Amino acid sequence: MATIRASLPHEDRTASEPRENSLEPVILSHIREVNSTIRLLRLNAANPDHTIKFLPGQWLDTFIPGLPKAGGFTITSTPSEARPSRHSPPYLELAIQKSSNPPAQWLWKPQEDILGKQLVVRVGGSFTWPPQHIDPSLIERLVLVAGGVGINPLISILSHLIRSATRPREIHFIYGTKATSELERQQILFLPRLMDLVSASADPKVTLSLFLTGTGEGGRIENGKLPNRTFARRITTTDTIEALDGYDVGAESARSRTVCYVCGPPAMTDEFVAYLSQQPGMARERVLCEKWW
C-alpha cells in the first residue's frame, strides 16, 4: 500500500483487515526526497527501548495531528530495524507519494514544519511474509511483482528475506515503473536498494528484472547503472511465467511450491493475479495481492 487514492478513508476501506490493538507514539525524525513525487520518512519509536512489532508487507494506520482520519502507508523497512540495537534507535520507514490525500499532504509539508513532530501509528494488514495460510518451509520459489509504488510492501519482504537464514530457494523480483529520462532512471524508488540486496545475496537464484515505460526504446537496455535484466517496455504475462518457472534455474514442476505476490496499479494487479492463478500447477491461494483502491 502506498498513498491511498480511493474515495473511502483508509480506516473504512480496510475495516475488515487485521490490525493491532495498541497505538504507538513515534517521532518523525528524518525526511529524504527520492524524487519530485516521493519522499522517504523515518519514524523513531518515542521510547528508544521499545520495539514496534510487525510483519514484512504490513502497513500503518498513521494518525496525524489535526486530521480526523488516519492515513494508510506501507512500512518499507524490516522488522529487525524496528528493534533497538547498538548501532541505531528503532525505526519504521515509509515511502510517501505526493497526492491530494490529506495525510499525504501533511507529510509533504516543508521539512522544517514537520520534523520532530509526534505521530501515532498502529500496525495492520494481511499482505505479509510469511503468508497467513501457507507454511513458508514448503515454499521453494517466490515471485514478487511490483508496479510503481506497489514496490513498497515488496521491498520490505525482500529486504527481510535476504537477511534471513531461512528463505525460499529461489526469489525472482519483477519491477515495472515509468522513467522517461536519464534523471528519472537515477531516481527510481528503491532501485539502488534492490540492486544491493540482490548483489548481497550472491546467489544466481535471486534475480531482479526491471521494466521501464516511457523510454521509447522497446527492447533490452544495456546500462551499467541498471540491473542486467532491464527492458524498455511494460511487464507482460510472459515475463511473469518465466519467473514462475525460475528462468534457467528451475523447472515447471516446482510450481506447486511457488508463491507469487503482486502489488501495483489496479489493472495490472487484476490482470496478473487472474492470469497467474489460472496457470497449471498454481492455485489462487498462492497468488497474493495488495490493493489500495
C-alpha positions as CSV (number, residue, x, y, z in Angstrom):
1,M,0.0,0.0,0.0
2,A,1.2,3.5,-0.8
3,T,-0.7,6.7,-0.8
4,I,-4.4,5.9,-0.6
5,R,-6.3,7.4,-3.6
6,A,-9.7,5.8,-3.1
7,S,-12.6,7.9,-2.0
8,L,-13.2,5.9,1.1
9,P,-10.9,6.8,4.1
10,H,-8.2,4.3,4.7
11,E,-9.7,3.1,8.1
12,D,-13.1,2.5,6.5
13,R,-11.8,0.7,3.4
14,T,-9.6,-1.6,5.5
15,A,-12.1,-2.2,8.3
16,S,-12.1,-6.0,7.7
17,E,-8.3,-6.2,7.7
18,P,-6.4,-7.4,10.9
19,R,-4.8,-4.6,12.9
20,E,-3.1,-4.4,16.3
21,N,-4.9,-3.1,19.3
22,S,-2.1,-0.9,20.5
23,L,-1.3,2.6,19.4
24,E,2.4,3.5,19.2
25,P,3.8,7.1,19.5
26,V,6.6,7.8,17.0
27,I,8.7,10.8,16.2
28,L,9.2,12.0,12.6
29,S,13.0,12.1,12.7
30,H,14.2,12.2,9.1
31,I,13.0,13.0,5.6
32,R,14.7,12.3,2.3
33,E,13.2,13.1,-1.1
34,V,13.8,10.4,-3.6
35,N,12.4,12.4,-6.5
36,S,9.8,15.2,-7.1
37,T,6.9,13.0,-6.1
38,I,8.2,10.5,-3.4
39,R,9.9,11.1,-0.1
40,L,11.1,8.6,2.5
41,L,10.3,9.2,6.1
42,R,11.9,7.7,9.1
43,L,9.7,7.3,12.3
44,N,11.6,6.6,15.5
45,A,9.8,5.0,18.4
46,A,9.1,7.6,21.0
47,N,10.6,5.2,23.5
48,P,14.1,4.3,22.2
49,D,14.0,1.0,24.1
50,H,10.7,-0.1,22.6
51,T,10.2,-2.5,19.7
52,I,7.2,-1.9,17.4
53,K,6.4,-5.4,16.1
54,F,5.1,-6.0,12.5
55,L,5.5,-8.4,9.6
56,P,7.1,-7.5,6.3
57,G,4.4,-6.2,4.0
58,Q,2.2,-4.6,6.7
59,W,1.0,-1.0,6.8
60,L,0.5,1.7,9.4
61,D,-2.7,3.5,10.4
62,T,-1.0,6.9,10.7
63,F,-2.7,9.4,12.9
64,I,-1.6,13.0,12.2
65,P,-2.3,16.0,14.5
66,G,-5.4,17.9,13.4
67,L,-6.7,15.3,10.9
68,P,-9.8,13.3,11.8
69,K,-8.9,10.2,9.7
70,A,-5.8,8.1,9.7
71,G,-3.7,7.7,6.6
72,G,-2.6,4.3,5.5
73,F,1.1,3.8,4.5
74,T,3.1,0.7,3.9
75,I,6.2,0.0,6.1
76,T,9.2,-0.2,3.8
77,S,11.8,-1.1,6.4
78,T,12.2,-4.5,8.1
79,P,11.1,-5.8,11.5
80,S,14.8,-6.0,12.6
81,E,15.2,-2.3,12.0
82,A,12.3,-1.7,14.5
83,R,14.3,-3.4,17.3
84,P,16.7,-1.4,19.5
85,S,20.4,-2.0,18.6
86,R,23.8,-0.6,19.5
87,H,24.0,1.0,16.0
88,S,20.7,2.9,15.7
89,P,17.5,3.6,17.5
90,P,14.5,1.5,16.4
91,Y,12.7,3.0,13.4
92,L,10.0,2.5,10.8
93,E,10.4,3.8,7.2
94,L,7.6,4.9,4.9
95,A,7.6,6.0,1.3
96,I,5.0,8.7,0.8
97,Q,3.8,9.7,-2.7
98,K,2.7,13.3,-3.2
99,S,-1.1,13.4,-3.6
100,S,-4.3,15.2,-2.6
101,N,-4.8,12.7,0.2
102,P,-4.9,14.8,3.4
103,P,-2.4,12.7,5.4
104,A,0.0,12.6,2.4
105,Q,-0.4,16.3,2.0
106,W,0.6,16.8,5.7
107,L,3.6,14.5,5.3
108,W,4.7,16.5,2.2
109,K,4.7,19.8,4.1
110,P,8.1,21.6,4.2
111,Q,10.6,19.6,6.3
112,E,11.1,22.3,8.8
113,D,7.4,22.4,9.6
114,I,7.0,18.7,10.5
115,L,10.4,17.3,11.5
116,G,10.4,16.3,15.2
117,K,6.6,16.1,15.3
118,Q,5.0,13.2,17.2
119,L,2.6,11.0,15.3
120,V,0.7,7.9,16.5
121,V,0.6,4.7,14.4
122,R,-1.0,1.3,14.5
123,V,0.2,-1.8,12.6
124,G,-2.2,-3.7,10.3
125,G,-2.7,-5.7,7.1
126,S,-2.7,-9.3,5.9
127,F,-0.4,-9.0,2.8
128,T,2.6,-10.3,4.7
129,W,5.6,-12.6,4.8
130,P,5.2,-15.3,5.8
131,P,1.8,-15.9,4.1
132,Q,-1.1,-16.3,6.5
133,H,-2.2,-19.8,5.3
134,I,0.9,-21.3,3.8
135,D,3.8,-23.0,5.6
136,P,6.8,-21.0,4.5
137,S,9.0,-24.1,4.7
138,L,7.0,-25.5,1.8
139,I,7.8,-22.5,-0.5
140,E,10.7,-23.1,-2.8
141,R,10.2,-20.3,-5.3
142,L,8.9,-16.8,-4.5
143,V,7.9,-14.4,-7.3
144,L,7.4,-10.7,-6.3
145,V,5.8,-8.5,-9.0
146,A,5.7,-4.7,-8.3
147,G,4.3,-1.9,-10.4
148,G,5.2,1.7,-9.4
149,V,4.7,2.4,-5.8
150,G,3.4,-1.1,-5.4
151,I,7.0,-1.9,-4.6
152,N,6.5,-0.6,-1.1
153,P,5.4,-3.8,0.7
154,L,7.6,-6.0,-1.5
155,I,10.8,-4.1,-0.7
156,S,10.2,-4.9,3.0
157,I,9.6,-8.6,2.2
158,L,12.7,-8.9,0.0
159,S,14.9,-7.0,2.5
160,H,13.8,-9.2,5.3
161,L,14.3,-12.4,3.3
162,I,17.8,-11.6,2.0
163,R,18.9,-11.1,5.6
164,S,17.2,-14.3,6.8
165,A,18.8,-17.6,7.4
166,T,15.7,-19.4,6.1
167,R,14.2,-18.2,2.8
168,P,12.8,-19.8,-0.4
169,R,15.4,-21.4,-2.6
170,E,14.6,-19.0,-5.4
171,I,13.4,-15.4,-5.3
172,H,12.6,-13.5,-8.5
173,F,11.7,-9.8,-8.3
174,I,9.9,-8.1,-11.2
175,Y,9.7,-4.3,-11.0
176,G,7.9,-2.1,-13.5
177,T,7.9,1.7,-13.3
178,K,7.9,4.8,-15.5
179,A,11.1,6.6,-16.4
180,T,11.1,9.0,-19.3
181,S,14.6,10.5,-18.8
182,E,18.0,9.6,-17.6
183,L,17.4,11.6,-14.4
184,E,14.2,9.7,-13.7
185,R,16.1,6.4,-14.2
186,Q,18.5,7.6,-11.5
187,Q,15.6,8.4,-9.1
188,I,13.7,5.1,-9.4
189,L,12.2,4.3,-6.0
190,F,14.3,1.7,-4.1
191,L,16.2,0.6,-7.2
192,P,19.7,1.1,-5.6
193,R,18.4,-0.8,-2.5
194,L,17.1,-3.6,-4.7
195,M,20.3,-3.9,-6.6
196,D,22.3,-4.0,-3.4
197,L,20.1,-6.7,-1.9
198,V,20.4,-8.9,-5.0
199,S,24.1,-8.4,-5.1
200,A,24.5,-9.1,-1.4
201,S,22.6,-12.4,-1.8
202,A,25.5,-13.6,-4.1
203,D,23.0,-16.2,-5.3
204,P,22.1,-16.8,-9.0
205,K,18.7,-18.0,-7.8
206,V,17.9,-14.5,-6.6
207,T,17.1,-12.3,-9.6
208,L,15.9,-8.8,-10.4
209,S,14.2,-7.8,-13.6
210,L,13.4,-4.1,-14.3
211,F,10.9,-2.9,-16.8
212,L,10.8,0.8,-17.7
213,T,8.0,2.5,-19.6
214,G,8.2,5.9,-21.2
215,T,11.6,5.4,-22.7
216,G,10.5,4.8,-26.3
217,E,13.3,2.2,-26.9
218,G,11.3,-1.0,-26.8
219,G,14.0,-3.6,-26.0
220,R,16.7,-4.6,-23.6
221,I,18.6,-1.7,-22.0
222,E,22.3,-2.1,-21.5
223,N,23.4,0.3,-18.8
224,G,25.9,-0.3,-16.1
225,K,23.8,1.6,-13.6
226,L,20.8,-0.6,-14.1
227,P,20.2,-4.3,-13.5
228,N,21.4,-6.8,-16.1
229,R,17.8,-7.7,-16.9
230,T,16.4,-4.2,-17.8
231,F,13.8,-3.7,-20.5
232,A,12.2,-0.7,-22.1
233,R,8.6,-1.9,-22.0
234,R,5.8,-3.0,-19.7
235,I,5.8,-6.2,-17.8
236,T,3.9,-8.9,-19.7
237,T,2.3,-12.2,-18.7
238,T,5.1,-13.9,-20.5
239,D,7.6,-12.3,-18.1
240,T,5.6,-13.5,-15.1
241,I,5.5,-17.0,-16.5
242,E,9.3,-17.0,-16.9
243,A,9.7,-16.0,-13.3
244,L,7.1,-18.6,-12.3
245,D,9.2,-21.3,-13.8
246,G,12.5,-20.0,-12.5
247,Y,14.2,-18.7,-15.7
248,D,17.1,-21.1,-16.2
249,V,17.5,-22.2,-12.6
250,G,14.3,-24.1,-12.0
251,A,11.6,-26.2,-13.6
252,E,7.8,-26.1,-14.1
253,S,7.5,-29.0,-11.7
254,A,8.3,-26.5,-8.8
255,R,5.0,-24.5,-9.4
256,S,3.3,-26.5,-6.7
257,R,5.9,-25.0,-4.3
258,T,5.7,-21.5,-5.8
259,V,4.1,-18.4,-4.2
260,C,3.5,-15.1,-6.0
261,Y,3.0,-11.6,-4.5
262,V,1.6,-8.9,-6.8
263,C,1.2,-5.2,-5.9
264,G,0.7,-2.4,-8.4
265,P,-1.9,-0.3,-10.2
266,P,-5.4,-1.8,-10.4
267,A,-5.5,-3.0,-14.0
268,M,-2.0,-4.6,-13.7
269,T,-2.7,-6.3,-10.4
270,D,-6.1,-7.7,-11.5
271,E,-4.6,-8.9,-14.8
272,F,-1.6,-10.7,-13.3
273,V,-3.4,-12.2,-10.4
274,A,-6.1,-13.7,-12.7
275,Y,-3.5,-14.9,-15.1
276,L,-1.1,-16.5,-12.6
277,S,-4.0,-18.1,-10.7
278,Q,-5.1,-20.0,-13.8
279,Q,-1.7,-21.4,-14.7
280,P,-1.2,-25.2,-14.5
281,G,0.2,-26.2,-11.2
282,M,-0.8,-22.9,-9.5
283,A,-3.7,-22.1,-7.2
284,R,-5.5,-18.9,-6.3
285,E,-4.4,-19.1,-2.6
286,R,-0.8,-19.0,-3.7
287,V,-1.2,-15.8,-5.7
288,L,-1.4,-13.0,-3.1
289,C,-2.1,-9.3,-3.8
290,E,-2.4,-6.0,-2.1
291,K,-5.0,-3.5,-3.3
292,W,-5.0,0.1,-2.0
293,W,-8.1,1.3,-4.0
